[in-house]
Amino acid sequence: MSLWSLLCTSFVVGLSGALMPGPLLVATIKGTYLCGPLAGPLVTLGHGLLELAAVLALAFGLGRFVSNDLVMATVGSAGGIVLIFLGWGMIRDVVRGRIAPVETGRAELPGRFGPIINGLVASIVNPYWIVWWLTIGASYVLLSLERGWVGLPFFYTGHILSDLVWLTAVSVALSQGKRLIGPRFYAGLILGCGLFLIGLAGWFIYSGVTALT
Protein backbone atom coordinates (compact mmCIF):
# COMPACT_ATOMS: atom_id res chain seq x y z
CA MET A 1 0.00 0.00 0.00
CA SER A 2 1.41 3.40 -0.99
CA LEU A 3 1.82 6.26 1.47
CA TRP A 4 -1.05 8.23 -0.04
CA SER A 5 -3.25 5.12 -0.01
CA LEU A 6 -2.48 4.76 3.69
CA LEU A 7 -3.54 8.36 4.30
CA CYS A 8 -6.74 8.19 2.24
CA THR A 9 -7.99 4.80 3.40
CA SER A 10 -7.19 5.54 7.05
CA PHE A 11 -9.21 8.76 6.69
CA VAL A 12 -12.29 6.92 5.39
CA VAL A 13 -11.97 4.12 7.95
CA GLY A 14 -11.56 6.70 10.72
CA LEU A 15 -14.54 8.66 9.42
CA SER A 16 -16.65 5.52 9.54
CA GLY A 17 -15.99 5.30 13.26
CA ALA A 18 -16.28 9.03 13.92
CA LEU A 19 -19.71 9.25 12.28
CA MET A 20 -21.29 6.70 14.59
CA PRO A 21 -22.72 8.10 17.85
CA GLY A 22 -20.59 7.32 20.89
CA PRO A 23 -18.63 8.80 23.82
CA LEU A 24 -16.50 11.04 21.59
CA LEU A 25 -19.56 12.63 20.03
CA VAL A 26 -21.07 13.10 23.48
CA ALA A 27 -17.89 14.86 24.63
CA THR A 28 -18.10 17.19 21.62
CA ILE A 29 -21.78 18.01 22.17
CA LYS A 30 -21.19 18.79 25.85
CA GLY A 31 -18.04 20.74 25.09
CA THR A 32 -19.85 22.91 22.56
CA TYR A 33 -21.93 24.44 25.35
CA LEU A 34 -18.72 25.37 27.17
CA CYS A 35 -16.46 26.72 24.42
CA GLY A 36 -18.52 26.80 21.21
CA PRO A 37 -17.03 25.68 17.88
CA LEU A 38 -13.61 25.08 19.44
CA ALA A 39 -15.00 22.02 21.19
CA GLY A 40 -14.49 19.76 18.16
CA PRO A 41 -10.75 20.53 17.73
CA LEU A 42 -10.15 20.41 21.51
CA VAL A 43 -11.89 17.04 21.94
CA THR A 44 -9.94 15.75 18.93
CA LEU A 45 -6.70 16.93 20.56
CA GLY A 46 -7.37 14.91 23.72
CA HIS A 47 -8.47 11.91 21.69
CA GLY A 48 -5.51 12.30 19.33
CA LEU A 49 -2.94 12.31 22.12
CA LEU A 50 -4.15 8.93 23.33
CA GLU A 51 -4.28 7.60 19.78
CA LEU A 52 -0.72 8.77 19.14
CA ALA A 53 0.36 6.79 22.20
CA ALA A 54 -1.48 3.74 20.83
CA VAL A 55 0.21 4.07 17.43
CA LEU A 56 3.68 4.34 18.97
CA ALA A 57 3.06 1.47 21.38
CA LEU A 58 1.89 -0.79 18.57
CA ALA A 59 4.72 0.32 16.28
CA PHE A 60 7.44 -0.47 18.81
CA GLY A 61 5.73 -3.73 19.75
CA LEU A 62 5.04 -4.93 16.22
CA GLY A 63 8.00 -3.40 14.41
CA ARG A 64 10.12 -6.53 14.68
CA PHE A 65 7.33 -8.65 13.15
CA VAL A 66 7.02 -6.71 9.87
CA SER A 67 8.86 -9.43 7.95
CA ASN A 68 7.02 -12.28 9.71
CA ASP A 69 4.41 -13.58 7.27
CA LEU A 70 2.44 -15.47 9.93
CA VAL A 71 2.06 -12.37 12.13
CA MET A 72 1.16 -10.22 9.12
CA ALA A 73 -1.46 -12.76 8.01
CA THR A 74 -2.95 -13.16 11.49
CA VAL A 75 -3.17 -9.46 12.29
CA GLY A 76 -4.38 -8.54 8.80
CA SER A 77 -7.08 -11.21 8.80
CA ALA A 78 -8.25 -10.23 12.30
CA GLY A 79 -8.51 -6.61 11.19
CA GLY A 80 -10.43 -7.68 8.09
CA ILE A 81 -12.93 -9.74 10.09
CA VAL A 82 -13.62 -6.82 12.46
CA LEU A 83 -14.05 -4.49 9.47
CA ILE A 84 -16.66 -6.85 8.00
CA PHE A 85 -18.67 -6.79 11.23
CA LEU A 86 -18.41 -3.00 11.48
CA GLY A 87 -19.35 -2.47 7.86
CA TRP A 88 -22.28 -4.87 8.03
CA GLY A 89 -23.49 -3.23 11.24
CA MET A 90 -23.48 0.20 9.59
CA ILE A 91 -25.38 -1.07 6.55
CA ARG A 92 -27.90 -2.88 8.77
CA ASP A 93 -28.53 0.24 10.86
CA VAL A 94 -29.19 2.28 7.72
CA VAL A 95 -31.63 -0.30 6.36
CA ARG A 96 -33.48 -0.47 9.69
CA GLY A 97 -33.52 3.32 10.12
CA ARG A 98 -31.63 3.26 13.40
CA ILE A 99 -29.36 6.23 12.83
CA ALA A 100 -29.71 10.01 13.04
CA PRO A 101 -27.26 12.82 12.18
CA VAL A 102 -26.59 13.72 15.82
CA GLU A 103 -27.68 11.67 18.79
CA THR A 104 -26.03 11.31 22.17
CA GLY A 105 -27.06 7.72 22.80
CA ARG A 106 -26.55 6.38 26.31
CA ALA A 107 -22.93 7.42 26.71
CA GLU A 108 -22.24 9.73 29.62
CA LEU A 109 -19.08 11.61 30.57
CA PRO A 110 -18.24 13.59 33.72
CA GLY A 111 -19.27 17.19 33.08
CA ARG A 112 -16.53 18.72 35.23
CA PHE A 113 -13.77 18.00 32.71
CA GLY A 114 -12.76 20.31 29.89
CA PRO A 115 -13.05 19.26 26.22
CA ILE A 116 -9.42 18.07 25.93
CA ILE A 117 -9.63 15.81 28.98
CA ASN A 118 -13.10 14.65 27.95
CA GLY A 119 -11.72 13.67 24.54
CA LEU A 120 -9.13 11.50 26.26
CA VAL A 121 -11.61 10.05 28.77
CA ALA A 122 -14.11 9.30 25.99
CA SER A 123 -11.55 7.04 24.35
CA ILE A 124 -10.50 5.24 27.52
CA VAL A 125 -14.06 4.38 28.60
CA ASN A 126 -15.03 3.08 25.16
CA PRO A 127 -14.36 -0.71 24.88
CA TYR A 128 -14.74 -0.46 21.10
CA TRP A 129 -11.70 1.82 21.00
CA ILE A 130 -9.46 -0.87 22.52
CA VAL A 131 -10.80 -3.61 20.24
CA TRP A 132 -10.34 -1.34 17.21
CA TRP A 133 -6.66 -0.69 17.94
CA LEU A 134 -5.89 -4.34 18.70
CA THR A 135 -7.30 -5.44 15.35
CA ILE A 136 -7.80 -2.80 12.65
CA GLY A 137 -5.31 -0.36 14.16
CA ALA A 138 -2.66 -3.05 14.52
CA SER A 139 -3.20 -4.07 10.89
CA TYR A 140 -2.70 -0.49 9.73
CA VAL A 141 0.41 -0.06 11.86
CA LEU A 142 1.96 -3.14 10.25
CA LEU A 143 1.02 -1.89 6.79
CA SER A 144 2.54 1.48 7.63
CA LEU A 145 5.79 -0.07 8.84
CA GLU A 146 6.15 -1.88 5.54
CA ARG A 147 6.88 1.57 4.12
CA GLY A 148 9.33 2.27 6.93
CA TRP A 149 8.77 4.62 9.85
CA VAL A 150 7.69 7.33 7.42
CA GLY A 151 4.47 5.38 6.90
CA LEU A 152 3.24 6.00 10.44
CA PRO A 153 2.73 9.78 10.05
CA PHE A 154 0.66 9.21 6.89
CA PHE A 155 -1.58 6.68 8.65
CA TYR A 156 -1.94 8.76 11.81
CA THR A 157 -2.61 11.99 9.90
CA GLY A 158 -5.36 10.45 7.81
CA HIS A 159 -6.92 8.77 10.83
CA ILE A 160 -6.96 11.80 13.13
CA LEU A 161 -8.11 14.14 10.34
CA SER A 162 -11.35 12.17 10.11
CA ASP A 163 -12.13 12.92 13.76
CA LEU A 164 -11.08 16.55 13.40
CA VAL A 165 -13.25 17.15 10.32
CA TRP A 166 -16.39 15.50 11.70
CA LEU A 167 -16.23 16.70 15.31
CA THR A 168 -15.41 20.25 14.22
CA ALA A 169 -18.40 20.19 11.87
CA VAL A 170 -20.60 19.02 14.76
CA SER A 171 -19.40 21.71 17.18
CA VAL A 172 -19.68 24.47 14.57
CA ALA A 173 -23.19 23.41 13.57
CA LEU A 174 -24.41 23.10 17.16
CA SER A 175 -22.88 26.41 18.24
CA GLN A 176 -24.75 28.16 15.43
CA GLY A 177 -27.99 26.36 16.16
CA LYS A 178 -28.08 24.65 12.77
CA ARG A 179 -28.84 21.07 11.86
CA LEU A 180 -25.62 19.39 10.79
CA ILE A 181 -26.78 17.42 7.75
CA GLY A 182 -30.04 15.95 6.54
CA PRO A 183 -30.99 12.41 7.56
CA ARG A 184 -30.93 11.09 3.98
CA PHE A 185 -27.46 12.42 3.28
CA TYR A 186 -26.24 11.07 6.62
CA ALA A 187 -27.72 7.65 5.91
CA GLY A 188 -26.08 7.63 2.48
CA LEU A 189 -22.75 8.58 4.02
CA ILE A 190 -23.00 5.77 6.59
CA LEU A 191 -24.03 3.30 3.90
CA GLY A 192 -21.10 4.29 1.69
CA CYS A 193 -18.66 3.94 4.58
CA GLY A 194 -20.08 0.53 5.46
CA LEU A 195 -19.61 -0.73 1.91
CA PHE A 196 -16.08 0.70 1.86
CA LEU A 197 -15.22 -1.12 5.11
CA ILE A 198 -16.38 -4.46 3.70
CA GLY A 199 -14.37 -3.90 0.53
CA LEU A 200 -11.27 -2.97 2.52
CA ALA A 201 -11.82 -6.02 4.74
CA GLY A 202 -11.63 -8.23 1.68
CA TRP A 203 -8.32 -6.64 0.74
CA PHE A 204 -6.95 -7.11 4.29
CA ILE A 205 -7.90 -10.79 4.37
CA TYR A 206 -6.63 -11.39 0.83
CA SER A 207 -3.31 -9.77 1.71
CA GLY A 208 -3.04 -11.92 4.82
CA VAL A 209 -3.69 -15.15 2.94
CA THR A 210 -1.31 -14.09 0.16
CA ALA A 211 1.43 -13.50 2.73
CA LEU A 212 1.24 -17.15 3.76
CA THR A 213 1.04 -18.58 0.26
C-alpha positions, -999 to 999 in steps of 0.1 A, spaced: 0 0 0 14 34 -10 18 63 15 -11 82 0 -33 51 0 -25 48 37 -35 84 43 -67 82 22 -80 48 34 -72 55 70 -92 88 67 -123 69 54 -120 41 80 -116 67 107 -145 87 94 -166 55 95 -160 53 133 -163 90 139 -197 93 123 -213 67 146 -227 81 178 -206 73 209 -186 88 238 -165 110 216 -196 126 200 -211 131 235 -179 149 246 -181 172 216 -218 180 222 -212 188 259 -180 207 251 -198 229 226 -219 244 254 -187 254 272 -165 267 244 -185 268 212 -170 257 179 -136 251 194 -150 220 212 -145 198 182 -108 205 177 -102 204 215 -119 170 219 -99 157 189 -67 169 206 -74 149 237 -85 119 217 -55 123 193 -29 123 221 -41 89 233 -43 76 198 -7 88 191 4 68 222 -15 37 208 2 41 174 37 43 190 31 15 214 19 -8 186 47 3 163 74 -5 188 57 -37 197 50 -49 162 80 -34 144 101 -65 147 73 -86 132 70 -67 99 89 -94 80 70 -123 97 44 -136 73 24 -155 99 21 -124 121 12 -102 91 -15 -128 80 -30 -132 115 -32 -95 123 -44 -85 88 -71 -112 88 -82 -102 123 -85 -66 112 -104 -77 81 -129 -97 101 -136 -68 125 -141 -45 95 -167 -68 80 -187 -68 112 -184 -30 115 -193 -25 79 -223 -49 80 -235 -32 112 -235 2 96 -254 -11 66 -279 -29 88 -285 2 109 -292 23 77 -316 -3 64 -335 -5 97 -335 33 101 -316 33 134 -294 62 128 -297 100 130 -273 128 122 -266 137 158 -277 117 188 -260 113 222 -271 77 228 -266 64 263 -229 74 267 -222 97 296 -191 116 306 -182 136 337 -193 172 331 -165 187 352 -138 180 327 -128 203 299 -131 193 262 -94 181 259 -96 158 290 -131 146 279 -117 137 245 -91 115 263 -116 101 288 -141 93 260 -116 70 244 -105 52 275 -141 44 286 -150 31 252 -144 -7 249 -147 -5 211 -117 18 210 -95 -9 225 -108 -36 202 -103 -13 172 -67 -7 179 -59 -43 187 -73 -54 153 -78 -28 126 -53 -4 142 -27 -30 145 -32 -41 109 -27 -5 97 4 -1 119 20 -31 103 10 -19 68 25 15 76 58 -1 88 62 -19 55 69 16 41 93 23 69 88 46 99 77 73 74 45 54 69 32 60 104 27 98 101 7 92 69 -16 67 87 -19 88 118 -26 120 99 -54 104 78 -69 88 108 -70 118 131 -81 141 103 -113 122 101 -121 129 138 -111 165 134 -132 171 103 -164 155 117 -162 167 153 -154 202 142 -184 202 119 -206 190 148 -194 217 172 -197 245 146 -232 234 136 -244 231 172 -229 264 182 -248 282 154 -280 264 162 -281 247 128 -288 211 119 -256 194 108 -268 174 78 -300 160 65 -310 124 76 -309 111 40 -275 124 33 -262 111 66 -277 76 59 -261 76 25 -227 86 40 -230 58 66 -240 33 39 -211 43 17 -187 39 46 -201 5 55 -196 -7 19 -161 7 19 -152 -11 51 -164 -45 37 -144 -39 5 -113 -30 25 -118 -60 47 -116 -82 17 -83 -66 7 -69 -71 43 -79 -108 44 -66 -114 8 -33 -98 17 -30 -119 48 -37 -151 29 -13 -141 2 14 -135 27 12 -172 38 10 -186 3 
